Amino acid sequence: MAFPSVEKCDASRLGTHSSVAADLDGTLLRSRSAFPYYALVAFETGGLPRLAFLLLLSPVAAALSSRLLASPAAAVRVLVFAVTAGARVADVESAARAVLPRFYAADVHPAAWRVFAACGGRRVVLTATPRVMVEPFVRGVLGADDVAGTELATWRGRATGLVDARRGGVLVGERKAEALREMVGDGEMPDVGLGDGRSDYAFMGICKLLLLCSEATKVANGRLPVEAYLVPRTPVDAVPLDKLRKRVIFHDGRLVQRPTPLVALLTLLWFPVGLLLSLIRVAAGALLPMPWLYVAFHALGVRVIIRGSPPPPPRPGSGVLFACCHRTLLDGIFLSVALGRPVAAVTYSLSRLSELLSPIPTVRLTRDRAADAATIRRVLSPEGGGELAICPEGTTCREPFLLRFSALFAELTDDVVPVAMECRAAMFHGTTARGWKGLDPFYFFMNPSPAYTVTFLDKLPPELTCGGGGRSSHEVANRVQKLIASTLSYQCTGFTRKDKYRELADNDGLVHVSTGDKKRRVAG
């Protein structure tokens, strides 16, 4: 049975009651290879050893899925075993929720998405990839109502590396059609089917056209004519991220680039070199005087780009608060490098290792408003140094968005200098919401040539402050947020730390910390 190209589908005929069933890899996604997504899960659940194991077995999987052997189900079994054998199911689920959606979202096929999004009825996604890996993305970002995929076999909370044969085995070929029938039950079959090859013909052939069809148009066997489309293999640009049903703002994971086999191999080869380079860079930052760090970092391949006019040290009896957007835990350090002098930075839950290695003073806050206000006033006083860097967002964000700014800083001083921070990394992210934050600086410095851009904006005029202009603290905080966002061409949001951690780590970003005989909760 031959099917027309999806480009011939008139999406304007599809309405709120139209339903659709679609394949994932090669259909809703441009890439027909699921290897990069398996590689992401492998690195997040088992680090370099598991990624290396996956690379070792990937030629076997490629051979099994080739036209010569034509065994896609066996290829999926090999990949599943390499990635999940012995891994905790909770770790796989966590990676699927926090890491994969951003990479999936950057790979959506425009023609398939045009048809899929036009169907306002039931949306079903069928895929050979394990359901646990794709479900957060297809439900949360694409807006699918049902997902059918390969099910993992588990034992005592861990994946065995095998496919659960009792739940249908690998979802390819006829198994997709069977899964679709099981989901639909006695209801109507989807109106439109989307696939990319012969393995999808089985389920595509049972999708029917309900729109503009009358009884006279039924074929002799009583079924409605099939409406199914193939997605061509022509290279196309992905759907812009802001055109999807949900924009991915928060995401986690250490890898920056989509780990194709070549990128994964280069990552493995670079890791030991990058680790040594990272240790040298961290040691330089911890041991050398601050005025030397700009030159030292440049010599070690770390670019520090300074824009605007760095303000001079404060006059005796006055203080300056630098209100920065938050990109990594190193914001305060690179601000100090740009100024040529150490400036104390506010932290909430900096690891002991990071505090030990930090070349600048750190001021630990507790999110107790009164106590934090007293601490900030003390640091801004001449006895406390007179300068303080604070990130009012309270947590980092990797995408071009700014989270809501806390207004506390605006209540405590009128001497506010907004600072736009921007970092660039080619291989590893220097932030995490689910891992140990003590490794964040090391991962950032493991990049071949990381860069930090520090842009100093003009000090807030007195008429735009709380004390000099009678503005509310929220007005001042929103003003600073907008100034920084316009400088970086970012978008302001009302999201907070809690929104980020609830989405990525399923908690509110707070951890219990013992202080003597008491316990308190601080930002995680």
DOFILO-196467 format. One record per residue (C-alpha): residue number from 1; residue in one letter; x, y, z. Coordinates in steps of 0.02 Angstrom, whole numbers, plus 50000, padded with zeros to 5 digits. Example, Ala and Ser with C-alpha at 12.3 -4.5 7.8 and 13.67 -1.06 7.14 Angstrom:
DOFILO-196467
R   resi   resn       X       Y       Z
R      1      A   50615   49775   50390
R      2      S   50684   49947   50357
This chain:
DOFILO-196467
R   resi   resn       X       Y       Z
R      1      M   50000   50000   50000
R      2      A   50074   50167   49949
R      3      F   50038   50326   50047
R      4      P   50056   50507   49990
R      5      S   50181   50630   50064
R      6      V   50126   50725   50219
R      7      E   50155   50886   50122
R      8      K   49998   50845   50022
R      9      C   49888   50844   50176
R     10      D   49770   50992   50187
R     11      A   49780   51028   50373
R     12      S   49644   51160   50359
R     13      R   49516   51018   50343
R     14      L   49566   50949   50511
R     15      G   49468   51018   50656
R     16      T   49437   51001   50842
R     17      H   49363   50827   50823
R     18      S   49498   50756   50709
R     19      S   49610   50623   50787
R     20      V   49783   50567   50736
R     21      A   49904   50424   50765
R     22      A   50088   50457   50728
R     23      D   50256   50372   50738
R     24      L   50395   50465   50829
R     25      D   50571   50437   50758
R     26      G   50576   50494   50576
R     27      T   50398   50559   50583
R     28      L   50364   50684   50722
R     29      L   50553   50694   50740
R     30      R   50668   50732   50594
R     31      S   50798   50605   50648
R     32      R   50765   50423   50608
R     33      S   50897   50368   50732
R     34      A   50856   50361   50917
R     35      F   51039   50338   50965
R     36      P   51065   50517   51031
R     37      Y   50921   50498   51154
R     38      Y   50983   50330   51214
R     39      A   51155   50409   51234
R     40      L   51084   50549   51342
R     41      V   50999   50425   51457
R     42      A   51157   50319   51463
R     43      F   51266   50466   51516
R     44      E   51141   50526   51646
R     45      T   51113   50355   51725
R     46      G   51285   50278   51711
R     47      G   51409   50414   51660
R     48      L   51554   50380   51544
R     49      P   51561   50190   51569
R     50      R   51383   50165   51511
R     51      L   51403   50287   51367
R     52      A   51558   50191   51313
R     53      F   51462   50027   51326
R     54      L   51325   50099   51216
R     55      L   51452   50156   51087
R     56      L   51529   49983   51089
R     57      L   51362   49899   51050
R     58      S   51297   50032   50930
R     59      P   51377   49950   50775
R     60      V   51284   49790   50818
R     61      A   51120   49886   50829
R     62      A   51157   49976   50665
R     63      A   51192   49811   50578
R     64      L   51032   49733   50644
R     65      S   50927   49878   50582
R     66      S   51009   49881   50410
R     67      R   50920   49818   50254
R     68      L   51032   49665   50251
R     69      L   50973   49594   50418
R     70      A   50810   49695   50431
R     71      S   50783   49662   50616
R     72      P   50735   49830   50695
R     73      A   50661   49742   50848
R     74      A   50829   49659   50885
R     75      A   50917   49827   50863
R     76      V   50803   49907   50991
R     77      R   50837   49764   51113
R     78      V   51025   49793   51097
R     79      L   51007   49980   51132
R     80      V   50888   49951   51278
R     81      F   51009   49827   51356
R     82      A   51159   49943   51338
R     83      V   51069   50091   51415
R     84      T   50959   50017   51551
R     85      A   51037   49855   51614
R     86      G   51053   49876   51802
R     87      A   50998   50058   51801
R     88      R   50871   50119   51926
R     89      V   50703   50147   51845
R     90      A   50687   50310   51943
R     91      D   50848   50373   51862
R     92      V   50784   50333   51688
R     93      E   50620   50421   51726
R     94      S   50714   50571   51796
R     95      A   50821   50587   51640
R     96      A   50667   50570   51530
R     97      R   50580   50709   51623
R     98      A   50724   50832   51646
R     99      V   50847   50801   51503
R    100      L   50765   50727   51348
R    101      P   50623   50852   51314
R    102      R   50744   50993   51267
R    103      F   50835   50884   51140
R    104      Y   50675   50808   51071
R    105      A   50598   50982   51054
R    106      A   50743   51040   50945
R    107      D   50711   50898   50822
R    108      V   50525   50911   50781
R    109      H   50481   50891   50596
R    110      P   50384   51042   50530
R    111      A   50271   50950   50406
R    112      A   50222   50814   50528
R    113      W   50196   50940   50667
R    114      R   50083   51045   50555
R    115      V   49963   50899   50535
R    116      F   49981   50832   50712
R    117      A   49948   51003   50791
R    118      A   49797   51034   50676
R    119      C   49707   50883   50748
R    120      G   49610   50942   50899
R    121      G   49542   50771   50945
R    122      R   49633   50624   51018
R    123      R   49820   50621   50980
R    124      V   49912   50455   50992
R    125      V   50100   50425   50975
R    126      L   50170   50252   50937
R    127      T   50356   50216   50950
R    128      A   50484   50077   50967
R    129      T   50579   50182   51094
R    130      P   50542   50138   51276
R    131      R   50385   50227   51331
R    132      V   50468   50289   51491
R    133      M   50591   50390   51386
R    134      V   50468   50478   51270
R    135      E   50311   50502   51374
R    136      P   50359   50665   51464
R    137      F   50402   50746   51298
R    138      V   50257   50688   51190
R    139      R   50129   50726   51324
R    140      G   50202   50886   51394
R    141      V   50276   50968   51239
R    142      L   50180   50894   51092
R    143      G   50014   50878   51183
R    144      A   49984   50693   51148
R    145      D   49842   50609   51240
R    146      D   49907   50431   51233
R    147      V   50079   50353   51210
R    148      A   50121   50174   51166
R    149      G   50302   50118   51167
R    150      T   50415   49974   51212
R    151      E   50400   49927   51395
R    152      L   50552   49889   51502
R    153      A   50567   49733   51609
R    154      T   50606   49781   51790
R    155      W   50651   49695   51952
R    156      R   50649   49779   52123
R    157      G   50654   49954   52052
R    158      R   50792   49920   51925
R    159      A   50786   49886   51739
R    160      T   50848   49715   51689
R    161      G   50902   49775   51517
R    162      L   50769   49668   51435
R    163      V   50605   49710   51352
R    164      D   50445   49658   51439
R    165      A   50378   49523   51322
R    166      R   50218   49507   51424
R    167      R   50172   49686   51376
R    168      G   50199   49666   51190
R    169      G   50387   49667   51169
R    170      V   50465   49792   51049
R    171      L   50335   49903   50966
R    172      V   50374   49884   50781
R    173      G   50273   49832   50628
R    174      E   50112   49742   50667
R    175      R   50138   49770   50853
R    176      K   50103   49955   50826
R    177      A   49936   49915   50746
R    178      E   49893   49798   50890
R    179      A   49940   49931   51018
R    180      L   49832   50057   50927
R    181      R   49684   49937   50927
R    182      E   49708   49905   51113
R    183      M   49709   50091   51153
R    184      V   49557   50129   51045
R    185      G   49456   49978   51100
R    186      D   49278   49991   51038
R    187      G   49300   50175   50993
R    188      E   49336   50254   50825
R    189      M   49505   50231   50743
R    190      P   49608   50390   50719
R    191      D   49563   50495   50569
R    192      V   49742   50522   50512
R    193      G   49897   50414   50519
R    194      L   50076   50478   50505
R    195      G   50228   50369   50477
R    196      D   50394   50364   50387
R    197      G   50419   50187   50322
R    198      R   50357   50010   50296
R    199      S   50364   49970   50481
R    200      D   50224   50098   50505
R    201      Y   50111   50035   50365
R    202      A   50017   49917   50481
R    203      F   49946   50052   50595
R    204      M   49934   50182   50457
R    205      G   49822   50066   50357
R    206      I   49688   50060   50492
R    207      C   49672   50249   50509
R    208      K   49519   50316   50420
R    209      L   49457   50478   50346
R    210      L   49300   50547   50429
R    211      L   49307   50723   50361
R    212      L   49204   50763   50207
R    213      C   49156   50581   50183
R    214      S   48978   50523   50152
R    215      E   48905   50350   50147
R    216      A   48924   50353   49958
R    217      T   49111   50368   49971
R    218      K   49137   50209   50070
R    219      V   49233   50072   49983
R    220      A   49157   49905   49945
R    221      N   49212   49822   50106
R    222      G   49119   49952   50208
R    223      R   49272   50042   50275
R    224      L   49306   50225   50254
R    225      P   49451   50269   50138
R    226      V   49620   50273   50223
R    227      E   49700   50442   50257
R    228      A   49881   50415   50301
R    229      Y   50038   50507   50252
R    230      L   50223   50470   50244
R    231      V   50351   50596   50306
R    232      P   50488   50614   50173
R    233      R   50672   50600   50214
R    234      T   50712   50769   50139
R    235      P   50819   50873   50260
R    236      V   50718   51015   50337
R    237      D   50739   51140   50476
R    238      A   50661   51093   50642
R    239      V   50506   51180   50708
R    240      P   50556   51336   50808
R    241      L   50547   51299   50994
R    242      D   50420   51437   51025
R    243      K   50300   51361   50898
R    244      L   50275   51200   50995
R    245      R   50131   51171   51113
R    246      K   50244   51206   51263
R    247      R   50410   51298   51266
R    248      V   50545   51204   51360
R    249      I   50618   51331   51481
R    250      F   50691   51218   51614
R    251      H   50802   51069   51575
R    252      D   50944   50975   51656
R    253      G   51086   50859   51609
R    254      R   51271   50888   51580
R    255      L   51286   50870   51391
R    256      V   51264   51026   51284
R    257      Q   51262   50949   51111
R    258      R   51150   50814   51041
R    259      P   51259   50659   51063
R    260      T   51266   50580   50891
R    261      P   51388   50433   50882
R    262      L   51529   50550   50828
R    263      V   51491   50678   50964
R    264      A   51478   50540   51095
R    265      L   51647   50470   51041
R    266      L   51728   50642   51048
R    267      T   51653   50669   51221
R    268      L   51731   50507   51282
R    269      L   51900   50551   51209
R    270      W   51897   50731   51276
R    271      F   51838   50690   51452
R    272      P   52008   50644   51529
R    273      V   52092   50791   51442
R    274      G   51952   50908   51495
R    275      L   51959   50846   51675
R    276      L   52145   50884   51687
R    277      L   52119   51055   51607
R    278      S   51975   51088   51727
R    279      L   52082   51049   51879
R    280      I   52216   51169   51817
R    281      R   52089   51308   51787
R    282      V   52006   51283   51957
R    283      A   52176   51283   52042
R    284      A   52223   51445   51954
R    285      G   52062   51526   52011
R    286      A   52087   51470   52191
R    287      L   52272   51512   52209
R    288      L   52308   51665   52102
R    289      P   52269   51844   52158
R    290      M   52110   51913   52083
R    291      P   52196   52049   51976
R    292      W   52294   51910   51889
R    293      L   52146   51798   51848
R    294      Y   52091   51888   51689
R    295      V   52260   51857   51607
R    296      A   52276   51682   51683
R    297      F   52105   51627   51621
R    298      H   52142   51696   51449
R    299      A   52304   51596   51444
R    300      L   52209   51439   51495
R    301      G   52077   51460   51359
R    302      V   51938   51539   51466
R    303      R   51872   51695   51382
R    304      V   51808   51837   51491
R    305      I   51721   51971   51388
R    306      I   51689   52136   51478
R    307      R   51562   52261   51414
R    308      G   51506   52424   51486
R    309      S   51603   52521   51618
R    310      P   51653   52424   51774
R    311      P   51622   52539   51923
R    312      P   51770   52586   52033
R    313      P   51780   52529   52215
R    314      P   51648   52614   52324
R    315      R   51694   52769   52421
R    316      P   51716   52752   52609
R    317      G   51546   52749   52694
R    318      S   51451   52689   52540
R    319      G   51411   52519   52466
R    320      V   51364   52447   52297
R    321      L   51251   52299   52260
R    322      F   51277   52210   52094
R    323      A   51111   52133   52038
R    324      C   51156   51995   51915
R    325      C   51057   51870   51815
R    326      H   51102   51692   51864
R    327      R   51184   51576   51737
R    328      T   51302   51467   51842
R    329      L   51377   51462   52016
R    330      L   51528   51552   51942
R    331      D   51434   51716   51911
R    332      G   51511   51802   52063
R    333      I   51686   51744   52019
R    334      F   51680   51808   51840
R    335      L   51603   51971   51902
R    336      S   51753   51990   52017
R    337      V   51873   51947   51874
R    338      A   51792   52083   51768
R    339      L   51808   52208   51911
R    340      G   51986   52155   51954
R    341      R   51944   52140   52138
R    342      P   51854   52010   52245
R    343      V   51671   52047   52278
R    344      A   51571   51945   52403
R    345      A   51430   51842   52326
R    346      V   51267   51781   52399
R    347      T   51238   51593   52402
R    348      Y   51101   51481   52468
R    349      S   51168   51303   52467
R    350      L   51343   51310   52398
R    351      S   51436   51146   52427
R    352      R   51578   51144   52552
R    353      L   51699   51102   52413
R    354      S   51645   51253   52311
R    355      E   51660   51365   52464
R    356      L   51835   51298   52498
R    357      L   51894   51330   52319
R    358      S   51805   51497   52294
R    359      P   51925   51644   52267
R    360      I   51792   51765   52330
R    361      P   51700   51780   52497
R    362      T   51532   51692   52500
R    363      V   51383   51746   52603
R    364      R   51262   51606   52643
R    365      L   51078   51654   52654
R    366      T   50935   51551   52725
R    367      R   50780   51623   52640
R    368      D   50726   51688   52810
R    369      R   50684   51864   52751
R    370      A   50729   51957   52911
R    371      A   50891   51863   52940
R    372      D   50943   51879   52757
R    373      A   50908   52066   52758
R    374      A   51019   52089   52911
R    375      T   51158   51988   52829
R    376      I   51152   52089   52668
R    377      R   51154   52254   52763
R    378      R   51305   52196   52861
R    379      V   51401   52152   52702
R    380      L   51355   52316   52618
R    381      S   51420   52415   52767
R    382      P   51599   52482   52763
R    383      E   51648   52352   52893
R    384      G   51581   52212   52783
R    385      G   51672   52267   52625
R    386      G   51541   52379   52546
R    387      E   51511   52273   52390
R    388      L   51398   52124   52362
R    389      A   51345   52021   52210
R    390      I   51171   51947   52217
R    391      C   51067   51847   52092
R    392      P   50885   51892   52127
R    393      E   50821   51747   52021
R    394      G   50875   51626   52157
R    395      T   50921   51488   52033
R    396      T   50996   51466   51861
R    397      C   50908   51456   51694
R    398      R   50993   51393   51535
R    399      E   50870   51459   51407
R    400      P   50856   51643   51353
R    401      F   50733   51684   51492
R    402      L   50747   51775   51657
R    403      L   50653   51709   51807
R    404      R   50560   51823   51927
R    405      F   50676   51936   52027
R    406      S   50658   51935   52215
R    407      A   50628   52113   52277
R    408      L   50729   52098   52438
R    409      F   50886   52180   52367
R    410      A   50789   52336   52316
R    411      E   50730   52364   52495
R    412      L   50906   52365   52567
R    413      T   51001   52491   52460
R    414      D   50978   52620   52324
R    415      D   51153   52592   52255
R    416      V   51109   52456   52129
R    417      V   51212   52414   51974
R    418      P   51125   52290   51856
R    419      V   51244   52164   51777
R    420      A   51199   52052   51630
R    421      M   51291   51885   51639
R    422      E   51301   51766   51492
R    423      C   51402   51606   51477
R    424      R   51441   51493   51330
R    425      A   51492   51311   51338
R    426      A   51517   51189   51194
R    427      M   51515   51019   51280
R    428      F   51461   51021   51462
R    429      H   51335   51121   51562
R    430      G   51401   51197   51722
R    431      T   51235   51184   51814
R    432      T   51126   51045   51880
R    433      A   50960   51027   51971
R    434      R   50971   50840   52004
R    435      G   51156   50806   52029
R    436      W   51290   50863   52151
R    437      K   51318   51050   52132
R    438      G   51497   51033   52192
R    439      L   51543   50970   52019
R    440      D   51466   51118   51927
R    441      P   51626   51224   51916
R    442      F   51728   51073   51860
R    443      Y   51606   51032   51720
R    444      F   51604   51212   51660
R    445      F   51794   51220   51656
R    446      M   51801   51053   51564
R    447      N   51738   51140   51407
R    448      P   51876   51170   51278
R    449      S   51852   51358   51273
R    450      P   51714   51418   51390
R    451      A   51666   51602   51386
R    452      Y   51585   51724   51506
R    453      T   51517   51892   51451
R    454      V   51496   52020   51591
R    455      T   51399   52176   51542
R    456      F   51392   52318   51667
R    457      L   51238   52428   51650
R    458      D   51218   52603   51719
R    459      K   51185   52621   51903
R    460      L   51000   52646   51940
R    461      P   50960   52833   51951
R    462      P   50892   52892   52121
R    463      E   50718   52923   52051
R    464      L   50700   52738   52006
R    465      T   50745   52673   52179
R    466      C   50645   52644   52337
R    467      G   50731   52775   52444
R    468      G   50762   52913   52316
R    469      G   50609   52893   52206
R    470      G   50481   52815   52323
R    471      R   50463   52662   52211
R    472      S   50404   52497   52279
R    473      S   50534   52360   52293
R    474      H   50438   52256   52166
R    475      E   50443   52400   52040
R    476      V   50631   52414   52061
R    477      A   50657   52226   52045
R    478      N   50550   52217   51888
R    479      R   50642   52366   51816
R    480      V   50811   52282   51842
R    481      Q   50745   52120   51767
R    482      K   50685   52212   51611
R    483      L   50848   52307   51591
R    484      I   50951   52147   51596
R    485      A   50829   52054   51482
R    486      S   50834   52190   51350
R    487      T   51024   52192   51355
R    488      L   51035   52004   51326
R    489      S   50881   51995   51212
R    490      Y   50803   51877   51338
R    491      Q   50621   51862   51389
R    492      C   50557   51903   51564
R    493      T   50451   51772   51652
R    494      G   50362   51752   51818
R    495      F   50436   51581   51851
R    496      T   50528   51548   52014
R    497      R   50650   51425   52088
R    498      K   50505   51316   52146
R    499      D   50438   51303   51968
R    500      K   50606   51244   51905
R    501      Y   50636   51113   52038
R    502      R   50459   51046   52033
R    503      E   50476   51018   51847
R    504      L   50652   50946   51846
R    505      A   50675   50861   52015
R    506      D   50497   50842   52080
R    507      N   50535   50945   52236
R    508      D   50532   51128   52289
R    509      G   50721   51152   52282
R    510      L   50743   51149   52471
R    511      V   50851   51031   52571
R    512      H   50864   51000   52758
R    513      V   51022   51068   52837
R    514      S   51071   51034   53017
R    515      T   51128   51183   53121
R    516      G   51174   51122   53293
R    517      D   51023   51039   53368
R    518      K   50903   51116   53243
R    519      K   50857   51081   53064
R    520      R   50812   51212   52936
R    521      R   50774   51210   52752
R    522      V   50877   51305   52626
R    523      A   50877   51319   52439
R    524      G   50946   51168   52349
